[in-house]
Amino acid sequence: MDRKTALYLLCVALIAFIFSCSKDDDPSNDHGLPGLNDDCPELVRVVEDELPVDELLDLVQEYTLKYFWDFGEPNSGMARERNTSGNLVTSGGTGFGIMAMIAGVERGFLGREEVRERVMQIGHFLEGADRFHGAWAHWMDGTTGAALPFSQKDDGGDLVETAFLVQGLIAAREYFDRDTPEETALRELVDDLWHGVDWQWYTQGENVLYWHWSPNYGFEMNMHITGWNEAMIIYVLAAASPTYPIEPEVYHQGWARNGAIKNGNQYYYHVLPMGPPFGGPLFFAHYSFLGLDPRGLHDEYADYWKQNRNHSLINHHYCRVNPGDHCHYSDSLWGLTASDDPIVGYQAHAPHGYWGEDNGTITPSAALSSMPYTPEESLKALNTFYYYLYDDLWGPYGFYDAFNFDENWFADSYIAIDQGPIMVMIENYRSGLLWDVFMKNEEVNNGLEVLGFYYETDANE
């Protein structure tokens, strides 16, 4: 063998070695449909008739809405925490549910007047429910309004859940904008409720907001609300409050940690402005942005459309690459967030174990609620969930909470905080309705301005 031939063969071998080492990081390395990993069950299409995309989206939204409308707790109108919760209702999930009902009116699934009456029912219940310096508990008894402990020391005010509830109430306030006695009464009720939240109390005089306060344990939970996670809306509402507003320093020092919130690294070819490596669970991109419009939203720390889109793309790409070799992860079967889990019951799921685990559990809410950010990828996932997994994944309130092919497990559960974002974010993808409605609120816009947020017109680019 001459020297030239030997050198050529060495180069070929080196290229092959590099490719073999990097193939798991190749976005074209998809398992696809009906692809198989070793020992994985075959994926077979079970719904043969193809629906037009708009009809499929209508179907998913209509069934998901039933969780909040048909299954709402009858005395309070609030959302049950999950389908096995009885009288136990959830504050944050109710806020998501109110926004889902508004979308239901626009889609013709519900009447405007009946939704107004439901929101009034919820509002009057909240007037008499336990409050802790204006904040509501994470869980309440829907028949009495009494706070129910989420954990031993989490038995009082939960500022994060309260903010998710307020986000929904404000959306209703702005949606029901007609000059009638009934809709005027709704707006006045919402203002009374959310203006009563004492955001200042939850700072303890420091430049940070605290998550919990208990009448029995005070601030012993000692949990700062710091970013990046799902909780940015809390600071926006706290700054927007006309009664108990926080100072900008609380946001910059507490939430943004004097800039330590920034990330700026690249994962799977996508720069992530903020947050943990690979983004963490996808609910970070959903809960605060059901109403708060990220399209063109900036501050000194991030472009929030870029943040949420790239976070979703990283989550999608991770599932395509599938470094854990989980069954059927692919371009069209993806989505890691918090959900029920076959191994530990409930936990956050996230790429590479940052702010969650990846044990093969996929949650429909993850990909579907990212539809505004990743429409092509999310619609592929929707098609897989519906046409291939229908027999095991579809039920009376839409898609069940999660599934795991590694464990041959499909949940039989529904959870309010997973169902709500599906309905709301699909609507934001289709029409921007909840973003447009929520952003009509002058106090919210004032809060954003106080904190240094601004809008540019380059969103979606």
C-alpha positions in Angstrom: 0.0 0.0 0.0 1.5 3.3 -1.0 1.6 6.3 1.2 -1.1 8.2 -0.7 -3.6 5.3 -0.4 -2.8 4.8 3.3 -3.4 8.5 4.0 -6.7 8.3 2.2 -7.8 5.3 4.1 -6.8 6.9 7.4 -8.9 10.0 6.5 -11.9 7.9 5.7 -11.5 6.0 9.0 -11.2 9.3 10.9 -14.3 10.7 9.3 -16.3 7.6 10.0 -15.1 7.7 13.7 -16.2 11.3 14.1 -19.6 10.6 12.5 -20.1 7.6 14.8 -19.3 9.7 17.9 -21.6 12.6 16.8 -24.6 10.8 15.3 -26.6 11.0 18.4 -26.3 14.8 18.1 -27.5 14.8 14.5 -31.0 16.3 14.1 -31.6 14.0 11.1 -31.2 10.9 13.4 -34.9 10.5 14.0 -36.6 7.3 15.0 -39.7 8.4 13.0 -43.0 6.6 12.6 -43.5 3.7 12.8 -39.9 3.4 14.0 -38.8 1.0 16.7 -36.1 1.0 19.3 -35.0 -2.3 20.6 -37.8 -4.1 22.5 -40.3 -1.3 21.9 -43.9 -2.0 21.0 -44.8 -1.2 17.4 -46.5 2.0 16.7 -49.5 1.5 14.5 -52.0 4.0 13.2 -55.4 3.3 14.7 -57.4 6.3 13.4 -57.4 6.0 9.6 -59.7 8.9 8.7 -57.6 12.1 8.3 -59.3 15.3 9.7 -58.5 18.7 8.3 -56.1 20.5 10.7 -58.6 23.0 11.8 -61.2 20.3 12.6 -58.6 18.3 14.6 -57.7 21.5 16.6 -61.4 22.2 17.2 -61.8 18.6 18.5 -58.9 18.8 20.9 -59.9 22.2 22.2 -63.5 21.2 22.6 -62.7 18.0 24.6 -60.0 19.7 26.7 -62.4 22.5 27.6 -64.8 19.9 29.0 -62.4 19.3 31.9 -63.1 22.8 33.2 -66.7 23.2 32.1 -68.4 19.8 32.6 -66.1 18.7 35.4 -65.8 22.0 37.3 -66.6 21.7 41.0 -70.3 22.5 41.2 -70.5 24.7 44.2 -67.5 27.0 43.5 -67.2 26.6 39.7 -63.5 26.2 40.3 -61.3 23.6 38.6 -60.6 20.4 40.4 -56.9 19.7 40.8 -57.3 16.4 38.9 -60.0 14.0 37.9 -59.9 12.2 41.2 -59.9 15.3 43.5 -63.5 15.4 44.6 -64.1 18.8 46.3 -60.4 19.8 46.2 -60.0 22.7 43.8 -56.9 24.5 42.6 -56.2 28.2 42.3 -53.8 28.2 39.4 -55.7 25.6 37.4 -58.8 27.7 37.8 -57.1 30.7 36.3 -56.0 28.5 33.3 -59.6 27.2 33.1 -61.1 30.7 33.0 -59.0 31.5 30.0 -59.9 28.2 28.4 -63.6 29.1 28.8 -63.0 32.5 27.0 -61.5 30.6 24.1 -64.5 28.3 24.2 -66.9 31.3 23.7 -64.9 32.4 20.6 -64.9 28.9 19.2 -68.7 28.6 19.7 -68.4 25.7 22.2 -70.0 27.8 25.0 -72.2 30.9 25.2 -70.9 34.2 26.3 -73.5 34.6 29.0 -73.0 31.2 30.6 -69.3 31.8 30.8 -69.9 35.2 32.4 -72.1 33.5 35.0 -69.4 30.9 35.7 -66.8 33.5 36.2 -69.1 35.4 38.5 -69.7 32.1 40.5 -65.9 31.6 40.8 -65.4 35.3 41.8 -68.1 35.2 44.5 -66.6 32.0 45.9 -63.2 33.6 46.0 -64.6 36.5 47.9 -65.5 34.2 50.8 -62.6 31.8 50.5 -59.6 31.8 52.9 -57.1 34.5 52.0 -53.7 35.2 53.5 -52.7 38.9 53.1 -54.8 38.8 49.9 -53.4 35.6 48.5 -55.3 32.4 48.1 -54.1 28.9 48.9 -52.8 26.5 46.3 -55.7 24.1 47.2 -59.1 24.9 48.6 -62.2 23.0 49.6 -64.7 23.8 46.9 -67.6 23.5 49.2 -66.4 25.7 52.0 -63.5 27.9 50.6 -61.2 26.6 53.4 -57.5 26.3 52.6 -56.3 22.7 52.2 -52.6 22.0 52.8 -50.5 21.3 49.8 -47.8 20.2 52.2 -47.3 20.6 56.0 -46.0 24.2 55.9 -47.7 25.1 52.6 -51.1 25.6 54.2 -51.7 29.3 53.6 -51.1 31.8 50.8 -49.4 30.7 47.6 -48.4 33.8 45.7 -47.5 31.9 42.5 -50.8 30.0 42.3 -52.6 33.3 43.2 -50.9 35.0 40.2 -52.0 32.3 37.8 -55.5 32.7 39.1 -55.3 36.5 38.7 -54.0 36.2 35.2 -57.2 34.3 34.3 -59.4 36.8 36.1 -57.8 39.7 34.4 -58.3 38.0 31.0 -62.0 37.7 31.9 -62.2 41.3 33.0 -60.9 42.5 29.6 -63.0 40.0 27.5 -66.3 40.9 29.1 -66.1 44.5 28.1 -69.6 45.4 27.1 -71.5 48.3 28.7 -74.1 46.2 30.5 -74.8 45.9 34.2 -73.8 42.2 34.2 -70.4 42.7 32.5 -69.7 45.8 34.5 -70.4 43.9 37.7 -67.9 41.2 36.5 -65.2 43.8 35.9 -65.8 45.4 39.3 -65.6 42.0 41.1 -62.3 41.1 39.4 -60.8 44.4 40.3 -61.9 44.0 44.0 -60.4 40.5 44.1 -57.0 41.1 42.5 -56.4 44.5 44.0 -56.7 42.8 47.4 -53.5 40.8 46.9 -50.8 42.3 49.2 -47.8 41.7 47.0 -45.7 43.9 49.3 -46.3 41.7 52.3 -44.7 38.8 50.4 -41.4 40.6 50.1 -40.8 40.7 53.9 -39.3 44.1 53.2 -36.6 42.5 51.0 -36.0 42.8 47.3 -37.5 39.5 46.4 -41.0 37.9 46.5 -41.6 34.9 48.7 -43.7 32.0 47.4 -45.6 31.1 50.6 -46.9 32.4 53.8 -48.7 30.2 56.5 -50.8 31.3 59.4 -49.2 28.5 61.4 -45.6 28.6 60.1 -45.2 32.1 58.8 -42.5 32.3 56.1 -40.8 29.1 57.2 -41.1 27.6 53.7 -38.5 30.3 52.9 -38.8 29.9 49.1 -37.8 32.9 47.0 -39.5 33.3 43.7 -36.4 33.6 41.5 -35.9 33.0 37.8 -35.8 31.5 35.4 -38.9 29.3 35.7 -42.6 29.5 35.3 -43.2 32.5 37.6 -42.4 35.7 35.7 -46.1 36.7 35.7 -45.9 37.0 39.5 -43.5 40.0 39.3 -45.4 41.6 36.4 -48.7 41.5 38.4 -46.9 42.6 41.6 -45.5 45.7 39.7 -48.9 46.3 38.1 -50.9 46.3 41.3 -52.5 49.7 42.0 -52.8 49.0 45.7 -49.7 47.0 46.8 -47.1 47.5 44.1 -43.5 46.3 44.4 -40.5 48.5 43.4 -38.5 47.6 40.3 -35.5 46.5 42.5 -37.6 43.6 43.7 -37.8 42.3 40.1 -34.2 43.0 39.2 -32.6 41.8 42.4 -35.1 39.1 43.3 -36.4 37.6 40.1 -33.5 38.4 37.7 -30.8 38.0 40.4 -29.0 41.1 39.2 -28.5 39.5 35.8 -27.6 36.0 36.9 -30.8 34.8 35.3 -29.1 35.0 31.9 -27.8 31.9 30.2 -26.7 32.7 26.6 -25.3 29.3 25.8 -26.2 27.2 22.7 -27.9 23.9 22.9 -28.6 21.8 19.8 -27.9 24.9 17.6 -30.3 27.2 19.5 -29.2 30.0 21.8 -31.1 30.0 25.1 -31.2 33.5 26.6 -32.1 32.5 30.2 -32.6 29.6 32.5 -31.0 26.2 33.2 -29.0 24.2 30.7 -31.3 22.8 27.9 -34.2 25.0 29.2 -35.7 22.7 31.9 -39.3 21.5 31.7 -41.5 23.1 29.1 -44.1 24.5 31.5 -41.6 27.3 32.0 -42.5 28.5 28.5 -46.3 28.2 29.1 -47.7 29.2 32.5 -46.7 32.9 32.6 -47.4 33.3 28.9 -51.0 32.1 28.6 -52.0 35.8 28.8 -48.7 37.7 28.9 -47.9 38.2 25.2 -44.3 37.2 24.4 -44.4 38.3 20.8 -41.8 41.1 20.6 -41.5 41.3 24.4 -38.0 42.3 25.6 -36.3 43.6 28.6 -32.6 43.9 29.5 -32.4 40.2 30.1 -34.1 38.6 27.1 -36.2 38.5 24.0 -39.0 36.5 25.4 -40.3 35.1 22.1 -36.8 33.8 21.4 -36.6 32.4 24.9 -39.8 30.4 24.6 -39.3 29.3 21.0 -35.7 28.2 21.5 -36.6 26.4 24.7 -39.3 24.5 22.8 -37.0 23.7 19.9 -34.3 22.5 22.3 -36.8 20.2 24.0 -38.0 18.9 20.6 -34.4 18.4 19.4 -33.4 16.5 22.5 -36.2 14.1 21.9 -35.2 13.7 18.3 -31.6 12.9 19.4 -32.9 10.7 22.2 -29.7 10.2 24.1 -31.5 8.0 26.7 -32.7 5.7 23.9 -36.3 5.9 25.1 -39.0 4.1 23.1 -40.3 6.1 20.1 -38.9 9.5 21.0 -38.8 11.2 17.6 -39.4 14.3 15.5 -43.1 13.6 15.9 -43.3 12.2 19.4 -41.8 14.6 21.9 -42.4 16.8 24.9 -41.0 16.9 28.4 -42.6 18.8 31.2 -44.1 18.2 34.7 -46.8 15.5 34.8 -47.9 12.2 36.3 -45.2 9.6 36.1 -45.2 5.8 36.2 -42.2 5.5 38.5 -42.5 8.2 41.1 -46.1 9.3 40.7 -45.5 12.9 39.7 -42.4 14.8 38.7 -40.9 17.3 36.3 -39.3 15.9 33.2 -36.6 17.7 31.4 -33.6 17.1 29.1 -30.4 15.7 30.6 -31.8 15.9 34.2 -31.7 19.7 34.5 -34.7 20.8 36.7 -36.3 17.4 36.0 -35.7 13.8 35.0 -36.1 12.0 31.7 -37.3 8.5 32.3 -39.2 8.1 29.0 -42.3 10.0 30.1 -43.9 12.2 27.4 -46.6 14.7 28.3 -49.0 15.9 25.5 -49.3 19.3 27.2 -45.6 19.9 26.5 -45.6 19.9 22.7 -49.2 21.0 22.3 -48.9 24.1 24.6 -45.8 25.1 22.6 -47.8 25.3 19.4 -47.4 29.1 19.1 -43.6 28.7 19.3 -43.1 25.5 17.3 -46.2 25.0 15.1 -44.7 22.5 12.7 -43.2 20.4 15.4 -46.2 20.6 17.6 -48.7 19.7 14.9 -46.5 16.6 14.1 -46.8 15.6 17.7 -50.6 16.2 17.7 -50.9 13.9 14.7 -49.0 11.2 16.5 -50.9 11.5 19.7 -54.3 11.4 17.9 -53.8 9.1 15.0 -51.4 6.6 16.5 -52.1 6.6 20.2 -55.8 7.3 20.2 -56.9 4.1 21.8 -54.7 4.6 24.9 -54.3 8.4 25.1 -57.6 9.9 24.2 -60.5 10.1 26.7 -63.5 12.2 27.8 -61.5 15.4 28.4 -59.0 15.0 25.5 -55.5 13.6 25.9 -54.7 11.9 29.2 -51.9 13.4 31.1 -48.8 11.4 30.1 -47.4 8.1 28.7 -44.2 6.1 28.9 -43.5 3.4 26.3 -40.5 2.2 28.3 -42.8 1.2 31.1 -45.7 0.3 28.9 -47.8 2.9 30.8 -50.5 5.4 29.9 -52.0 7.7 32.5 -55.7 7.6 33.2 -55.5 11.0 34.8 -56.2 14.6 33.9 -54.6 17.5 35.7 -55.9 21.1 35.5 -52.5 22.8 35.1 -51.7 20.5 32.1 -55.1 20.7 30.4 -55.5 24.4 30.7 -52.3 25.4 28.7 -53.3 23.0 25.9 -56.6 24.8 25.3 -55.3 28.3 25.8 -52.0 28.0 23.8 -53.7 26.3 20.9 -56.0 29.3 20.8 -53.1 31.7 21.0 -51.5 29.8 18.0 -54.7 30.0 16.0 -55.8 33.6 16.8 -53.7 35.2 19.6 -57.0 35.6 21.5 -55.8 35.3 25.1 -52.7 37.4 24.4 -54.8 40.1 22.8 -57.4 40.1 25.6 -55.0 40.1 28.6 -52.8 42.8 27.1 -55.7 45.2 27.0 -55.4 45.7 30.7 -53.8 49.1 31.4 -52.5 48.1 34.8 -50.6 45.1 33.3 -49.0 47.4 30.7 -48.1 49.9 33.4 -46.4 47.1 35.4 -44.4 46.0 32.4 -43.3 49.6 31.8 -42.3 50.1 35.4 -40.1 47.0 35.2 -38.4 48.1 32.0 -40.1 45.8 29.5 -40.8 47.0 26.0 -42.2 45.6 22.8 -40.5 45.4 19.4 -42.1 44.3 16.2 -39.6 41.6 15.2 -41.4 38.7 16.9 -41.6 35.3 15.1 -38.6 36.1 13.0 
